Amino acid sequence: MQFGRLSIGAATAGALLLLGGCESTNMQMGSPAAKTTATGSAAGSATANASGQLERCASPLGTVSLVENQNAGWYTILRNEYRLPPTSNLLRLLIQQSNCFVVVERGAAGMNAMNRERQLMQSGEMRQGSNFGAGQMVASDYGMSPDIIFSNSNAGGAGAALGGLVGGRYSGVLTAVGGNMQTKEANAMLTLIDNRSGVQVAASEGSASKTDFGAFGSVFGSGGAGGLGGYTNTAQGKVIAAAFMDAYNQMVVALRSYRAQTVQGQGLGGGGRLGVDGGVAPSQTSAPPPVRKK
């Protein structure tokens, strides 16, 4: 069937080229299409194949542990709807590659593994010299908390524009394709807490977006396309990863010029400067420290 000089076969082939095709290929290790902005590896202060967009530090600023609020609404959506792993897995790699902090383990699985080794040591089953006694663990100077404050995947309105370029019989096909263009957006936030004082020392926000022809398979059949669901989940995960990298980069830039906040007068936690009439600063009412005998 012809429409002018353009056949249905030609239109379909053009759409295939435009949308990347659906051919199956042999297994590829290190496939660029499967990578996120958090890629490569880290070992100590050495990295391999890290993203060129990641901000870095000349030396670590201290130790840090990842603290995820697993009861938060965003965490439930992340795991149940997008089927994504915890964000701590992503942040561990970014942090170590940046060399801005040394990551210490505080997750449930990691702590259980360390406690198991200590229990084996106490049972007498380990070889002598295994050295799993007390005093081995490194303190966590800071706690970093991730938060997804916005994540969206919606259908764009590009179908009319694509259909209008061809018109006639092919307009419906290309409108269906364009109408399913998916725009993924995400906003992420990171906070950094000093574990000794409980003071927030840094906070940052990052964002990312990406537009894809997400529902091509639903127009020409799902065979070979893998279905929209899996593709959408993967694409959304990549956008969330990019948003967290953006937030982390923003934090690192601010930390390079870090200066501790100071409170005039009674000092930090000594009552503040916004006192009320008749109030007495805590530093004036607390008991003095005990005098040590020489």
C-alpha positions as CSV (number, residue, x, y, z in Angstrom):
1,M,0.0,0.0,0.0
2,Q,1.3,3.4,-1.0
3,F,0.8,6.9,0.4
4,G,2.5,9.2,-2.1
5,R,6.0,7.8,-2.2
6,L,6.0,6.6,1.4
7,S,5.0,3.0,2.0
8,I,3.9,1.4,5.3
9,G,7.1,-0.6,5.3
10,A,9.2,2.5,4.9
11,A,7.3,4.3,7.7
12,T,7.7,1.3,10.0
13,A,11.4,1.0,9.2
14,G,11.9,4.7,9.8
15,A,10.2,4.5,13.2
16,L,12.4,1.5,14.1
17,L,15.5,3.5,13.3
18,L,14.2,6.5,15.2
19,L,13.3,4.5,18.3
20,G,16.4,2.4,18.5
21,G,15.0,-1.0,17.3
22,C,14.2,-4.1,19.2
23,E,16.6,-6.7,17.9
24,S,17.9,-9.2,20.4
25,T,21.7,-9.4,20.7
26,N,24.3,-11.6,22.3
27,M,25.0,-11.0,26.0
28,Q,27.3,-8.0,26.5
29,M,29.3,-7.3,29.7
30,G,29.6,-3.6,30.5
31,S,26.8,-2.6,28.2
32,P,26.6,1.2,28.0
33,A,22.8,1.0,27.8
34,A,22.6,-0.7,31.2
35,K,24.8,1.8,33.0
36,T,23.7,4.6,35.3
37,T,25.7,7.8,36.3
38,A,27.0,5.7,39.2
39,T,29.3,3.3,37.3
40,G,32.7,1.7,37.6
41,S,34.3,0.6,40.8
42,A,36.2,1.8,43.9
43,A,38.8,0.1,46.1
44,G,40.3,2.2,48.9
45,S,41.1,5.6,47.3
46,A,41.5,4.0,43.8
47,T,38.7,4.1,41.3
48,A,38.1,2.6,37.9
49,N,35.7,3.8,35.1
50,A,34.0,6.3,37.4
51,S,31.8,8.9,35.9
52,G,33.6,12.1,34.8
53,Q,30.7,14.1,36.2
54,L,31.4,13.1,39.8
55,E,32.9,15.7,42.1
56,R,36.0,14.5,44.0
57,C,38.1,15.5,47.1
58,A,41.9,15.4,47.5
59,S,41.5,13.6,50.8
60,P,38.6,12.3,53.0
61,L,36.8,14.6,55.3
62,G,36.0,11.8,57.8
63,T,34.0,8.6,58.1
64,V,30.4,8.3,57.1
65,S,27.5,5.8,57.4
66,L,24.4,5.7,55.3
67,V,21.1,6.1,57.2
68,E,17.9,5.3,55.2
69,N,14.4,5.9,56.6
70,Q,12.8,2.6,55.5
71,N,9.4,3.7,56.9
72,A,9.3,6.8,54.6
73,G,6.7,6.8,51.8
74,W,9.4,7.3,49.1
75,Y,11.3,4.2,50.3
76,T,8.1,2.1,49.9
77,I,7.5,3.4,46.4
78,L,11.2,2.9,45.5
79,R,11.1,-0.8,46.5
80,N,7.5,-1.8,45.6
81,E,6.7,0.2,42.5
82,Y,10.1,0.7,40.8
83,R,11.6,-2.5,42.2
84,L,14.9,-0.7,42.9
85,P,17.5,-1.7,45.6
86,P,18.2,0.6,48.5
87,T,19.7,4.0,47.7
88,S,22.5,3.2,50.1
89,N,23.9,0.8,47.5
90,L,24.2,3.6,45.0
91,L,25.6,6.2,47.4
92,R,28.3,3.8,48.8
93,L,29.9,3.7,45.3
94,L,29.6,7.5,44.7
95,I,31.0,8.4,48.1
96,Q,34.0,6.1,47.9
97,Q,34.8,7.1,44.3
98,S,34.7,10.7,45.3
99,N,37.3,10.1,48.1
100,C,35.4,12.7,50.2
101,F,34.5,10.2,53.0
102,V,35.4,6.8,54.2
103,V,32.3,4.6,54.3
104,V,31.7,2.5,57.4
105,E,29.2,-0.3,57.6
106,R,26.1,0.2,59.8
107,G,23.5,-1.7,57.7
108,A,21.6,-4.6,59.3
109,A,23.1,-7.2,57.0
110,G,26.6,-6.0,57.4
111,M,26.3,-5.6,61.2
112,N,24.9,-9.2,61.4
113,A,27.9,-10.5,59.5
114,M,30.4,-8.7,61.7
115,N,28.6,-9.9,64.9
116,R,28.6,-13.5,63.6
117,E,32.4,-13.4,63.2
118,R,32.7,-12.1,66.8
119,Q,30.4,-14.8,68.1
120,L,32.6,-17.4,66.4
121,M,35.6,-15.8,68.0
122,Q,34.0,-16.0,71.4
123,S,33.0,-19.7,70.8
124,G,36.7,-20.6,70.4
125,E,36.2,-21.9,66.8
126,M,38.5,-19.4,65.1
127,R,42.2,-19.7,64.7
128,Q,44.5,-17.9,67.1
129,G,45.5,-14.5,65.9
130,S,42.2,-13.8,64.1
131,N,41.9,-10.6,66.2
132,F,38.1,-10.1,66.3
133,G,38.2,-8.8,69.8
134,A,36.9,-5.5,71.1
135,G,38.3,-2.2,69.9
136,Q,38.4,-3.0,66.2
137,M,35.5,-1.0,64.7
138,V,35.9,2.5,63.3
139,A,33.6,5.2,64.5
140,S,31.2,6.9,62.1
141,D,31.9,10.6,62.2
142,Y,28.9,11.5,60.1
143,G,25.6,10.1,59.0
144,M,24.2,10.7,55.5
145,S,20.5,10.4,55.0
146,P,19.0,10.2,51.4
147,D,15.5,11.3,50.6
148,I,13.5,11.3,47.3
149,I,11.3,14.3,47.4
150,F,9.8,14.0,43.9
151,S,9.8,11.2,41.4
152,N,7.5,11.2,38.3
153,S,7.0,9.3,35.1
154,N,4.4,10.7,32.8
155,A,3.3,10.6,29.1
156,G,4.4,13.5,26.9
157,G,2.3,15.2,24.2
158,A,4.7,14.8,21.3
159,G,2.4,12.4,19.3
160,A,0.5,15.2,17.6
161,A,3.7,16.8,16.4
162,L,5.1,13.5,15.0
163,G,1.8,12.6,13.4
164,G,1.4,16.0,11.8
165,L,4.8,15.6,10.0
166,V,3.4,12.6,8.0
167,G,-0.3,13.0,8.1
168,G,-2.9,10.7,6.7
169,R,-2.8,7.0,7.3
170,Y,0.6,7.1,9.2
171,S,-0.5,9.9,11.5
172,G,-2.3,7.5,13.8
173,V,0.7,5.2,14.1
174,L,3.3,7.9,14.9
175,T,0.8,9.7,17.2
176,A,0.5,6.4,19.2
177,V,4.3,6.2,19.4
178,G,4.8,9.9,20.2
179,G,2.0,9.9,22.6
180,N,3.8,7.4,24.7
181,M,7.0,9.3,25.1
182,Q,7.9,9.1,28.7
183,T,9.5,11.9,30.7
184,K,11.1,10.7,33.8
185,E,11.9,13.2,36.5
186,A,13.3,12.9,40.0
187,N,14.4,15.2,42.8
188,A,16.7,13.9,45.6
189,M,18.0,15.3,48.8
190,L,20.9,14.5,51.1
191,T,21.6,15.6,54.6
192,L,24.8,15.2,56.5
193,I,24.7,14.9,60.4
194,D,27.6,15.1,62.8
195,N,27.1,12.0,64.9
196,R,28.8,13.3,68.0
197,S,26.8,16.5,68.3
198,G,23.7,15.7,66.3
199,V,24.2,19.0,64.3
200,Q,23.4,19.1,60.6
201,V,26.5,20.2,58.8
202,A,25.3,20.0,55.2
203,A,22.2,19.5,53.1
204,S,21.8,19.5,49.3
205,E,19.2,18.9,46.6
206,G,19.7,17.4,43.1
207,S,17.5,16.7,40.1
208,A,17.5,14.9,36.8
209,S,15.1,14.2,33.9
210,K,15.1,12.1,30.8
211,T,12.7,11.6,27.9
212,D,12.3,8.2,26.2
213,F,10.2,6.5,23.6
214,G,8.9,4.2,26.3
215,A,6.0,2.4,24.8
216,F,7.2,1.5,21.3
217,G,6.5,-2.1,22.0
218,S,2.8,-1.4,22.8
219,V,2.3,0.0,19.3
220,F,4.0,-2.7,17.2
221,G,3.5,-5.6,19.6
222,S,5.4,-6.4,22.8
223,G,7.4,-9.3,21.3
224,G,11.1,-8.4,21.5
225,A,10.4,-5.1,23.2
226,G,10.4,-6.5,26.7
227,G,7.2,-4.6,27.7
228,L,6.8,-1.0,28.9
229,G,6.9,-1.9,32.6
230,G,10.5,-3.2,32.9
231,Y,11.8,-0.5,30.6
232,T,10.1,2.3,32.6
233,N,11.4,0.9,35.9
234,T,14.9,0.8,34.5
235,A,14.8,4.3,33.1
236,Q,13.3,5.7,36.3
237,G,16.0,4.1,38.3
238,K,18.7,5.7,36.1
239,V,17.0,9.1,36.6
240,I,16.9,8.6,40.4
241,A,20.6,7.7,40.3
242,A,21.4,10.8,38.4
243,A,19.4,13.0,40.8
244,F,21.4,11.6,43.7
245,M,24.7,12.2,42.0
246,D,23.6,15.8,41.4
247,A,22.7,16.2,45.0
248,Y,26.0,14.6,46.1
249,N,28.0,16.8,43.8
250,Q,26.2,19.9,45.1
251,M,27.1,18.9,48.7
252,V,30.8,18.2,47.9
253,V,31.1,21.7,46.3
254,A,29.7,23.3,49.4
255,L,31.8,21.2,51.8
256,R,35.0,22.3,50.0
257,S,34.3,25.8,51.5
258,Y,32.9,24.5,54.7
259,R,33.0,26.7,57.8
260,A,31.2,25.7,61.0
261,Q,28.2,27.8,62.0
262,T,28.8,29.7,65.2
263,V,26.4,31.2,67.7
264,Q,27.4,34.4,69.5
265,G,27.0,34.7,73.2
266,Q,26.5,31.4,75.0
267,G,27.8,29.4,72.0
268,L,26.2,26.4,70.3
269,G,23.5,24.8,72.3
270,G,24.0,27.3,75.2
271,G,20.6,28.9,74.9
272,G,20.7,30.7,71.6
273,R,20.2,34.4,70.8
274,L,16.4,34.2,70.6
275,G,15.8,34.1,74.4
276,V,12.5,34.9,76.1
277,D,11.9,37.5,78.8
278,G,12.9,36.0,82.2
279,G,14.5,33.0,80.6
280,V,18.0,31.8,81.7
281,A,20.4,30.2,79.4
282,P,21.0,26.5,80.0
283,S,24.7,27.1,80.4
284,Q,23.9,29.2,83.5
285,T,21.6,26.7,85.2
286,S,23.4,23.4,84.6
287,A,25.6,21.9,87.2
288,P,29.3,22.6,86.9
289,P,31.5,19.7,85.9
290,P,33.0,17.7,88.8
291,V,36.5,18.7,89.9
292,R,39.0,16.0,89.5
293,K,41.3,15.3,92.4
294,K,45.0,15.4,91.6
